[in-house]
Amino acid sequence: MNEAPPPPAHAVLEAAARIAPHAAVTPVLRSQTLDALAGAQLAFKAEHLQRSGAFKFRGACNAVWSLPAEQAPAGVVTHSSGNHGAALALAAVTRGIACHVVVPEGAVAAKLANIARHCATLWQCAPTIAAREAMCAQVQADTGATLVHPYTDAAVMAGQGTAALELLQAEGPFDVLVVPVGGGGLAAGTALALQQVSPQTRLVLAEPAGAADTARSLQAGERRIDFVPDTVCDGLRGTLGAPNFQVLQAAGAEVIVVDDAATVAAMRLLWQVLKQTVEPSSAIALAAVLAQPQRFVGLRVGLVLSGGNVDTDALPWSAA
């Protein structure tokens, strides 16, 4: 795993310029119905409408286009439950280089299809972080490809922060930004964006109860990542990265832990009210606000809808 230091806050601005020719500027959505439910003014950054169907294209694109000219031709490799793999595959296409993606057994079919659509080479492994990293190391050794870690890579973190940067520039200022947290790429990138352009805005992270290592880690003052994830939010099952923890701790990030039933209920609301197809890992941001409305009442709240790659043949409505 890449344990390099996190990027400086200004790297988010540099990433925004670097990915501008390739990434979509996604819309900001609003709903009077959801505002009334929350008792707050909500602005949803629609990253499920980003290229490859998730915010992760931003970080992947920044990483791919940050590669030196002499290094890029060997391609890139990563491990991913789906969204980062698809994003890196598409980013590699924009630069005309190869991409290898290590995927765990049992990954969401829609996300695997999204990776394959962009012509990446898929490598399957056991559904553990250790197995993912071991196979990544083997592929890297065999091909010479550059590892682009899903969330601890500095260029990935900076790129992910551009979603919050756009939201702040288009609709800010906000009292609070709410983003999902798994490995911490989006969360740390958002913290860096806030540090750069809106330090007065609070950062609140939405985390599934079945993978609440960020909440435990920030409370303990050190990473607590010894757990087996059990959550419908497949995109949030990764363990919090060391540089990500460093950024979030320094930012004073808050965490709201949400059970899966509340997340699925929020997903249903977003489908029915906003008419947007988002995945559970995305809907958890709204679920966090609705779970603890007293923390947001009367405030201007920005939320990142992180992705929309849903396996429609296995919708989890029964968990609601």
Secondary structure as a PSIPRED ss2 file (coil, helix, strand):
# PSIPRED VFORMAT (PSIPRED V4.0)

   1 M C   1.000  0.000  0.000
   2 N C   1.000  0.000  0.000
   3 E C   1.000  0.000  0.000
   4 A C   1.000  0.000  0.000
   5 P C   1.000  0.000  0.000
   6 P C   1.000  0.000  0.000
   7 P C   1.000  0.000  0.000
   8 P C   1.000  0.000  0.000
   9 A C   1.000  0.000  0.000
  10 H C   1.000  0.000  0.000
  11 A H   0.000  1.000  0.000
  12 V H   0.000  1.000  0.000
  13 L H   0.000  1.000  0.000
  14 E H   0.000  1.000  0.000
  15 A H   0.000  1.000  0.000
  16 A H   0.000  1.000  0.000
  17 A H   0.000  1.000  0.000
  18 R H   0.000  1.000  0.000
  19 I H   0.000  1.000  0.000
  20 A C   1.000  0.000  0.000
  21 P C   1.000  0.000  0.000
  22 H C   1.000  0.000  0.000
  23 A C   1.000  0.000  0.000
  24 A C   1.000  0.000  0.000
  25 V C   1.000  0.000  0.000
  26 T C   1.000  0.000  0.000
  27 P C   1.000  0.000  0.000
  28 V E   0.000  0.000  1.000
  29 L E   0.000  0.000  1.000
  30 R C   1.000  0.000  0.000
  31 S C   1.000  0.000  0.000
  32 Q H   0.000  1.000  0.000
  33 T H   0.000  1.000  0.000
  34 L H   0.000  1.000  0.000
  35 D H   0.000  1.000  0.000
  36 A H   0.000  1.000  0.000
  37 L H   0.000  1.000  0.000
  38 A H   0.000  1.000  0.000
  39 G C   1.000  0.000  0.000
  40 A C   1.000  0.000  0.000
  41 Q E   0.000  0.000  1.000
  42 L E   0.000  0.000  1.000
  43 A E   0.000  0.000  1.000
  44 F E   0.000  0.000  1.000
  45 K E   0.000  0.000  1.000
  46 A E   0.000  0.000  1.000
  47 E H   0.000  1.000  0.000
  48 H H   0.000  1.000  0.000
  49 L H   0.000  1.000  0.000
  50 Q C   1.000  0.000  0.000
  51 R H   0.000  1.000  0.000
  52 S H   0.000  1.000  0.000
  53 G H   0.000  1.000  0.000
  54 A E   0.000  0.000  1.000
  55 F C   1.000  0.000  0.000
  56 K H   0.000  1.000  0.000
  57 F H   0.000  1.000  0.000
  58 R H   0.000  1.000  0.000
  59 G H   0.000  1.000  0.000
  60 A H   0.000  1.000  0.000
  61 C H   0.000  1.000  0.000
  62 N H   0.000  1.000  0.000
  63 A H   0.000  1.000  0.000
  64 V H   0.000  1.000  0.000
  65 W H   0.000  1.000  0.000
  66 S H   0.000  1.000  0.000
  67 L C   1.000  0.000  0.000
  68 P C   1.000  0.000  0.000
  69 A C   1.000  0.000  0.000
  70 E C   1.000  0.000  0.000
  71 Q C   1.000  0.000  0.000
  72 A H   0.000  1.000  0.000
  73 P H   0.000  1.000  0.000
  74 A H   0.000  1.000  0.000
  75 G C   1.000  0.000  0.000
  76 V E   0.000  0.000  1.000
  77 V E   0.000  0.000  1.000
  78 T E   0.000  0.000  1.000
  79 H E   0.000  0.000  1.000
  80 S C   1.000  0.000  0.000
  81 S C   1.000  0.000  0.000
  82 G C   1.000  0.000  0.000
  83 N H   0.000  1.000  0.000
  84 H H   0.000  1.000  0.000
  85 G H   0.000  1.000  0.000
  86 A H   0.000  1.000  0.000
  87 A H   0.000  1.000  0.000
  88 L H   0.000  1.000  0.000
  89 A H   0.000  1.000  0.000
  90 L H   0.000  1.000  0.000
  91 A H   0.000  1.000  0.000
  92 A H   0.000  1.000  0.000
  93 V H   0.000  1.000  0.000
  94 T H   0.000  1.000  0.000
  95 R H   0.000  1.000  0.000
  96 G C   1.000  0.000  0.000
  97 I C   1.000  0.000  0.000
  98 A C   1.000  0.000  0.000
  99 C E   0.000  0.000  1.000
 100 H E   0.000  0.000  1.000
 101 V E   0.000  0.000  1.000
 102 V E   0.000  0.000  1.000
 103 V E   0.000  0.000  1.000
 104 P E   0.000  0.000  1.000
 105 E C   1.000  0.000  0.000
 106 G C   1.000  0.000  0.000
 107 A C   1.000  0.000  0.000
 108 V C   1.000  0.000  0.000
 109 A H   0.000  1.000  0.000
 110 A H   0.000  1.000  0.000
 111 K H   0.000  1.000  0.000
 112 L H   0.000  1.000  0.000
 113 A H   0.000  1.000  0.000
 114 N H   0.000  1.000  0.000
 115 I H   0.000  1.000  0.000
 116 A H   0.000  1.000  0.000
 117 R H   0.000  1.000  0.000
 118 H C   1.000  0.000  0.000
 119 C C   1.000  0.000  0.000
 120 A C   1.000  0.000  0.000
 121 T E   0.000  0.000  1.000
 122 L E   0.000  0.000  1.000
 123 W E   0.000  0.000  1.000
 124 Q E   0.000  0.000  1.000
 125 C E   0.000  0.000  1.000
 126 A C   1.000  0.000  0.000
 127 P C   1.000  0.000  0.000
 128 T C   1.000  0.000  0.000
 129 I H   0.000  1.000  0.000
 130 A H   0.000  1.000  0.000
 131 A H   0.000  1.000  0.000
 132 R H   0.000  1.000  0.000
 133 E H   0.000  1.000  0.000
 134 A H   0.000  1.000  0.000
 135 M H   0.000  1.000  0.000
 136 C H   0.000  1.000  0.000
 137 A H   0.000  1.000  0.000
 138 Q H   0.000  1.000  0.000
 139 V H   0.000  1.000  0.000
 140 Q H   0.000  1.000  0.000
 141 A H   0.000  1.000  0.000
 142 D H   0.000  1.000  0.000
 143 T H   0.000  1.000  0.000
 144 G C   1.000  0.000  0.000
 145 A C   1.000  0.000  0.000
 146 T E   0.000  0.000  1.000
 147 L E   0.000  0.000  1.000
 148 V C   1.000  0.000  0.000
 149 H C   1.000  0.000  0.000
 150 P C   1.000  0.000  0.000
 151 Y C   1.000  0.000  0.000
 152 T C   1.000  0.000  0.000
 153 D C   1.000  0.000  0.000
 154 A H   0.000  1.000  0.000
 155 A H   0.000  1.000  0.000
 156 V H   0.000  1.000  0.000
 157 M H   0.000  1.000  0.000
 158 A H   0.000  1.000  0.000
 159 G H   0.000  1.000  0.000
 160 Q H   0.000  1.000  0.000
 161 G H   0.000  1.000  0.000
 162 T H   0.000  1.000  0.000
 163 A H   0.000  1.000  0.000
 164 A H   0.000  1.000  0.000
 165 L H   0.000  1.000  0.000
 166 E H   0.000  1.000  0.000
 167 L H   0.000  1.000  0.000
 168 L H   0.000  1.000  0.000
 169 Q H   0.000  1.000  0.000
 170 A H   0.000  1.000  0.000
 171 E H   0.000  1.000  0.000
 172 G C   1.000  0.000  0.000
 173 P C   1.000  0.000  0.000
 174 F C   1.000  0.000  0.000
 175 D C   1.000  0.000  0.000
 176 V E   0.000  0.000  1.000
 177 L E   0.000  0.000  1.000
 178 V E   0.000  0.000  1.000
 179 V E   0.000  0.000  1.000
 180 P E   0.000  0.000  1.000
 181 V C   1.000  0.000  0.000
 182 G C   1.000  0.000  0.000
 183 G C   1.000  0.000  0.000
 184 G C   1.000  0.000  0.000
 185 G H   0.000  1.000  0.000
 186 L H   0.000  1.000  0.000
 187 A H   0.000  1.000  0.000
 188 A H   0.000  1.000  0.000
 189 G H   0.000  1.000  0.000
 190 T H   0.000  1.000  0.000
 191 A H   0.000  1.000  0.000
 192 L H   0.000  1.000  0.000
 193 A H   0.000  1.000  0.000
 194 L H   0.000  1.000  0.000
 195 Q H   0.000  1.000  0.000
 196 Q H   0.000  1.000  0.000
 197 V H   0.000  1.000  0.000
 198 S C   1.000  0.000  0.000
 199 P C   1.000  0.000  0.000
 200 Q C   1.000  0.000  0.000
 201 T C   1.000  0.000  0.000
 202 R E   0.000  0.000  1.000
 203 L E   0.000  0.000  1.000
 204 V E   0.000  0.000  1.000
 205 L E   0.000  0.000  1.000
 206 A E   0.000  0.000  1.000
 207 E E   0.000  0.000  1.000
 208 P E   0.000  0.000  1.000
 209 A H   0.000  1.000  0.000
 210 G H   0.000  1.000  0.000
 211 A H   0.000  1.000  0.000
 212 A C   1.000  0.000  0.000
 213 D H   0.000  1.000  0.000
 214 T H   0.000  1.000  0.000
 215 A H   0.000  1.000  0.000
 216 R H   0.000  1.000  0.000
 217 S H   0.000  1.000  0.000
 218 L H   0.000  1.000  0.000
 219 Q H   0.000  1.000  0.000
 220 A H   0.000  1.000  0.000
 221 G C   1.000  0.000  0.000
 222 E C   1.000  0.000  0.000
 223 R C   1.000  0.000  0.000
 224 R C   1.000  0.000  0.000
 225 I C   1.000  0.000  0.000
 226 D C   1.000  0.000  0.000
 227 F C   1.000  0.000  0.000
 228 V C   1.000  0.000  0.000
 229 P C   1.000  0.000  0.000
 230 D C   1.000  0.000  0.000
 231 T C   1.000  0.000  0.000
 232 V C   1.000  0.000  0.000
 233 C C   1.000  0.000  0.000
 234 D H   0.000  1.000  0.000
 235 G H   0.000  1.000  0.000
 236 L H   0.000  1.000  0.000
 237 R C   1.000  0.000  0.000
 238 G C   1.000  0.000  0.000
 239 T C   1.000  0.000  0.000
 240 L C   1.000  0.000  0.000
 241 G C   1.000  0.000  0.000
 242 A H   0.000  1.000  0.000
 243 P H   0.000  1.000  0.000
 244 N H   0.000  1.000  0.000
 245 F H   0.000  1.000  0.000
 246 Q H   0.000  1.000  0.000
 247 V H   0.000  1.000  0.000
 248 L H   0.000  1.000  0.000
 249 Q H   0.000  1.000  0.000
 250 A H   0.000  1.000  0.000
 251 A H   0.000  1.000  0.000
 252 G C   1.000  0.000  0.000
 253 A C   1.000  0.000  0.000
 254 E E   0.000  0.000  1.000
 255 V E   0.000  0.000  1.000
 256 I E   0.000  0.000  1.000
 257 V E   0.000  0.000  1.000
 258 V E   0.000  0.000  1.000
 259 D C   1.000  0.000  0.000
 260 D H   0.000  1.000  0.000
 261 A H   0.000  1.000  0.000
 262 A H   0.000  1.000  0.000
 263 T H   0.000  1.000  0.000
 264 V H   0.000  1.000  0.000
 265 A H   0.000  1.000  0.000
 266 A H   0.000  1.000  0.000
 267 M H   0.000  1.000  0.000
 268 R H   0.000  1.000  0.000
 269 L H   0.000  1.000  0.000
 270 L H   0.000  1.000  0.000
 271 W H   0.000  1.000  0.000
 272 Q H   0.000  1.000  0.000
 273 V H   0.000  1.000  0.000
 274 L H   0.000  1.000  0.000
 275 K C   1.000  0.000  0.000
 276 Q C   1.000  0.000  0.000
 277 T C   1.000  0.000  0.000
 278 V C   1.000  0.000  0.000
 279 E C   1.000  0.000  0.000
 280 P H   0.000  1.000  0.000
 281 S H   0.000  1.000  0.000
 282 S H   0.000  1.000  0.000
 283 A H   0.000  1.000  0.000
 284 I H   0.000  1.000  0.000
 285 A H   0.000  1.000  0.000
 286 L H   0.000  1.000  0.000
 287 A H   0.000  1.000  0.000
 288 A H   0.000  1.000  0.000
 289 V H   0.000  1.000  0.000
 290 L H   0.000  1.000  0.000
 291 A H   0.000  1.000  0.000
 292 Q C   1.000  0.000  0.000
 293 P H   0.000  1.000  0.000
 294 Q H   0.000  1.000  0.000
 295 R H   0.000  1.000  0.000
 296 F C   1.000  0.000  0.000
 297 V C   1.000  0.000  0.000
 298 G C   1.000  0.000  0.000
 299 L C   1.000  0.000  0.000
 300 R E   0.000  0.000  1.000
 301 V E   0.000  0.000  1.000
 302 G E   0.000  0.000  1.000
 303 L E   0.000  0.000  1.000
 304 V E   0.000  0.000  1.000
 305 L E   0.000  0.000  1.000
 306 S C   1.000  0.000  0.000
 307 G E   0.000  0.000  1.000
 308 G C   1.000  0.000  0.000
 309 N C   1.000  0.000  0.000
 310 V C   1.000  0.000  0.000
 311 D C   1.000  0.000  0.000
 312 T H   0.000  1.000  0.000
 313 D H   0.000  1.000  0.000
 314 A H   0.000  1.000  0.000
 315 L C   1.000  0.000  0.000
 316 P C   1.000  0.000  0.000
 317 W H   0.000  1.000  0.000
 318 S H   0.000  1.000  0.000
 319 A H   0.000  1.000  0.000
 320 A C   1.000  0.000  0.000
